[in-house]
Amino acid sequence: MLRKLLIGTALGSGLAFAAHAQDVKEVEMLHWWTSGGEAAALNVLKEDLAKQGFAWKDVPVAGGGGDAAMTALKAMVAAGNYPTASQMLGYTVLDYAAAGVMGDLTETAVKEGWDKSVPAALQKFSVYDGKWVAAPVNVHSVNWLWINKAVMDKIGGTEPKTFDEFIALLDKAKAAGVIPLALGGQNWQEATMFDSVVLSTGGPEFYKKAFNDLDEEQLKSDTMKKSFDNLAKLVTYVDPNFSGRDWNLATAMVIKGDALVQVMGDWAKGEFNAAKKTPGTDFLCYRFPGTDGSVVYNSDMFGMFDVPEDRKAAQVALATATLSKSFQSAFNVVKGSVPARTDVPDTDFDACGKKGMADLKAANEGGTLFGSLAQGYGAPPAVANAYKDVVSKFVHGQIKTSDEAVTQLVNAIEDAK
Amino acid sequence: MTTVTTQIKLTPEHSARPGVSMRSRLQDALPKIVLAPSFAITVVFVYGFILWTVYLSFTNSKTFPSYALTGPRAYQRLWRWTFESDPPSSWYTSIINMGIFGFLYIFICLALGLFLAILLDQKIRGEGMLRPIYLYPMALSFIVTGVAWKWFLDPGLGLEQTLHQWGWTSFHFDWIKNKDFVIYTVVIAGVWQASGFIMAMFLAGLRGIDGEIMKAAQIDGATTFQLYRRIVIPLLRPIFLSAFIVLAHLAIKSYDLVVALTSGGPGGSAWLPSNFMYEYTFKRNEMAVGSASAVIMLMTITAIIVPYLYSELRERPR
């Protein structure tokens, strides 16, 4: 009996060895795009790969969101069991690359010409030490206003071009009895809005020095103080019940016409799309006043791990398909973001998408494409979260003046560096 | 082996003994053998990881553990944050909240649980139906409790909105949106969930009290208040100990309640140390600081629980 069992095991492992000699036609993928639109967008990629004969295997993540996925990824990597690729954000890619667990896609990148088509600012996160370690999937930008057109017409508003015009517009909405500004009082939403406020108040150069280079002179400058004052002005236009609200509920307030405007990244467009609203007729997308010409971005990436040789072919196929023009277009039309390469035709995109793509291209060429600090593309997570703490404490009144806020910001960032 | 066989040959009259002692020795050892795996698992996964956490807190681990000891920098930072009260640092908020939440949660649960148990113990009709009603919240997870109370306490959705619709428009209750009061909403939800369970514990204790003593006291002319004050509550002392330990550990680990109810509160004002630990270890990639905060939590618990257990358990035999 025992002998039979042993022989069986030996045969089994022998077979397993034989199978290993060939390529594994399977992509093992960790991601948290499970909700309707996102899952549908990802399906495009699955089908592309299926055509080439690669099976798709999701790594199950308990609990949904990105945090749970990152915890799961940490455990997988610690156990030496790397997935083919994982959805990753910003500095996470670089952290894993520094730990030496990422693969090398440079060969594919050169062949496909990613160096030229992917914006340089994005390559800061997808290239580590001269090697391509991740394939960017999309570019989101956060300096947008989302406006309900019916409300806008009712109050007779026009596109605000400066911060003061924006305040005047909010005043009009207030006078008309609409909630002027829909905000969710969670720290990342407040900080995401503050990214735009800083860019608007200080201009592109200031934003870069303060929030990408973390230059202390700029962080404690009067411009930063003025930015906090401007943020305080904006917060006077939110409804009293804003604290703790989820971002999509704030978007829903704009969709329903309870509120005039939301300052949010372009993922908000997905909510408008889901509610069957058309840009231009039902809602308007403007750049945050005073930030036209600059793009504050964040981006989803597929980090590529250092998988065994027999899984490399599948990885290359995944990376190639991810950055193919057809997938970039199909995926981003659904997701609300814009393609991560600047040479994709914009024919399938709606008005907001077309504007987003043109802006990205211009910002890339003009050097005004900056990582969002609130979204973790300006500085490592420790710094980004310290920043969110300060902004949120300022919005909710633990930090009472802009002077104090600036001091706290400098200290918190210094502490977290 | 050889010595055993020679022994048997040399002393045949004792031949039965080794067999018996083997079996009895096995019987003696059996509980230990059965317990060994779970003991080993506990040693490795509880105490082993406690030591590992302590070790990590002295490194400069960020996203991943690093093993080079770099001194107590994480503790220095936490120590500094302990005194940053204006504007409050996240750590300061966490420990102050732990104090408020821990004290109110344990105290109110004990008081309310005892009170309800005494009321239910008055041989009232329908007790069998009332008991599960009070006990039921314990069957819910913290997440469900948190979400339900979040909706109930939300001024735009729940209690305030409803009362406004009924015409009481001056009613104002926005604690869950208020940075200074949000921690008390966590207490409310926590007490709602646990007090029924504590009531059941006290009820069991009350039922265990000898009726003779009560009768004797009544014959001696004790009033109801004196009866409870002098006889019943002192007799419930072991229940107080068990209830305290159950509540204390629930209070310290109630991470999920804070997240579900307040998602951290306005500006992070509802954080407890467990939120701080998770946030720093897993979201901010400051594993050393997270570990250090975990170690401090453990030491605080030890400092409270161990003397209490020691005094309680030592006095029992007397």
Chai-1 contact restraints between the chains, C-beta under 6 A:
chainA,res_idxA,chainB,res_idxB,connection_type,confidence,min_distance_angstrom,max_distance_angstrom,comment,restraint_id
A,T71,B,F282,contact,1.0,0.0,6.0,A-B,restraint_1
A,D95,B,T63,contact,1.0,0.0,6.0,A-B,restraint_2
A,A99,B,F64,contact,1.0,0.0,6.0,A-B,restraint_3
A,N241,B,P155,contact,1.0,0.0,6.0,A-B,restraint_4
A,N241,B,G156,contact,1.0,0.0,6.0,A-B,restraint_5
A,S243,B,K177,contact,1.0,0.0,6.0,A-B,restraint_6
A,S243,B,P266,contact,1.0,0.0,6.0,A-B,restraint_7
A,G244,B,S263,contact,1.0,0.0,6.0,A-B,restraint_8
A,P381,B,R284,contact,1.0,0.0,6.0,A-B,restraint_9
A,P381,B,N285,contact,1.0,0.0,6.0,A-B,restraint_10
A,A382,B,R284,contact,1.0,0.0,6.0,A-B,restraint_11
A,A382,B,N285,contact,1.0,0.0,6.0,A-B,restraint_12
A,A382,B,E286,contact,1.0,0.0,6.0,A-B,restraint_13
A,N385,B,R284,contact,1.0,0.0,6.0,A-B,restraint_14
A,S392,B,G267,contact,1.0,0.0,6.0,A-B,restraint_15
A,K393,B,P87,contact,1.0,0.0,6.0,A-B,restraint_16
A,K393,B,G267,contact,1.0,0.0,6.0,A-B,restraint_17
A,H396,B,K179,contact,1.0,0.0,6.0,A-B,restraint_18
A,H396,B,P266,contact,1.0,0.0,6.0,A-B,restraint_19
A,H396,B,G267,contact,1.0,0.0,6.0,A-B,restraint_20
A,Q398,B,P87,contact,1.0,0.0,6.0,A-B,restraint_21
A,Q398,B,P88,contact,1.0,0.0,6.0,A-B,restraint_22
A,Q398,B,G267,contact,1.0,0.0,6.0,A-B,restraint_23
A,I399,B,P87,contact,1.0,0.0,6.0,A-B,restraint_24
